[in-house]
Amino acid sequence: MNTAQQEYFSTSDLALASVLSLWFAVEGVDRQNPKRSQFLFAQNEQVEEKVRAYWHGELKVEPQQFFNQIRVLKTRLYE
């Protein structure tokens, strides 16, 4: 793994990326694989904690905000 990859948490999971983007800025979108883009977030303990909480079903988000974030991220995918 190179240094640039270690600085970012990346995910191709649109729902996870949408949830994370409610709290953290999307640093970029990695499109190296034409079939699966990766959303990049700054790697830190807060991001890791939200990811853990997401996978354990412990996060609560407002549904309309979540839906709007999905639309925002889809726009970024196709820009």
C-alpha positions, 0 to 999 in steps of 0.5 A: 500500500502506498502512502497516499492510500494510507492517508484515506479511508476508501469505500465503494459502498454508496450507503456508507459513503453517504452516511460518512459524508454527513459528518466528513468531507469527501476528499475525492473519488478514485476512478482507477477501476472503471467498474467501481469508483471509491469515495475517499475520506481523510483517515482518522479515528472519528471516521473509523468510529463512524464506520464501525458504528455503521456496520454495527447498526448504531448510527441514526441519521435523518432520512431526508438528509441521507437521501439527499447525500446519496444524490450529491454523491451520485452527482460526483460520480458522474461529473 
